[in-house]
Amino acid sequence: MRNPEPVRRTPAGRLMDLVEAVPVLRAARRALWRRRDRSRFSERHPVVSAIVSFVVVAAVATVLVAGALYLFAKMQAGDPL
């Protein structure tokens, strides 16, 4: 094209220009990127996370089932909650 339209300034573009202009915001953005690129604990230790997750899920499920059985028994007995 001979006369292309100028690039539109979107709010996101203006915000990125602001972040790049302020050194504190630029440093915070780069720190956030570094933190995001780290490997997670579950990626570094998959077996430990799987075992801990299984134990936590089993405990929560047991508590929920026991609570439901307790409430069902109270309903059957006709006791007020």
C-alpha positions, -999 to 999 in steps of 0.1 A, spaced: 0 0 0 12 35 -8 -4 52 22 -9 28 50 -30 38 79 -10 48 110 -7 23 138 -36 27 162 -27 35 198 -47 11 219 -50 14 257 -28 -16 261 -1 0 240 -3 32 260 -1 12 292 30 -7 280 47 27 271 39 39 306 54 8 322 85 11 300 89 48 309 88 43 347 119 24 359 101 9 390 73 -5 369 97 -19 344 117 -36 372 85 -50 387 74 -64 353 108 -81 347 107 -95 382 72 -109 376 85 -125 343 114 -141 361 91 -155 388 67 -168 362 95 -186 343 106 -205 374 99 -242 376 72 -252 400 77 -275 430 54 -301 414 76 -300 383 108 -304 403 95 -331 427 66 -349 410 65 -380 432 64 -360 465 36 -338 452 16 -368 440 19 -385 474 10 -353 493 -19 -346 470 -32 -381 474 -31 -379 512 -48 -345 513 -76 -356 489 -81 -388 508 -83 -370 541 -108 -344 528 -129 -371 512 -130 -391 544 -140 -360 564 -168 -352 539 -182 -387 538 -180 -390 576 -198 -357 580 -225 -368 556 -230 -401 574 -232 -382 607 -259 -359 594 -278 -388 578 -278 -407 612 -290 -376 630 -318 -372 605 -328 -408 608 -329 -405 646 -350 -374 644 -326 -353 665 -326 -316 657 -294 -304 641 
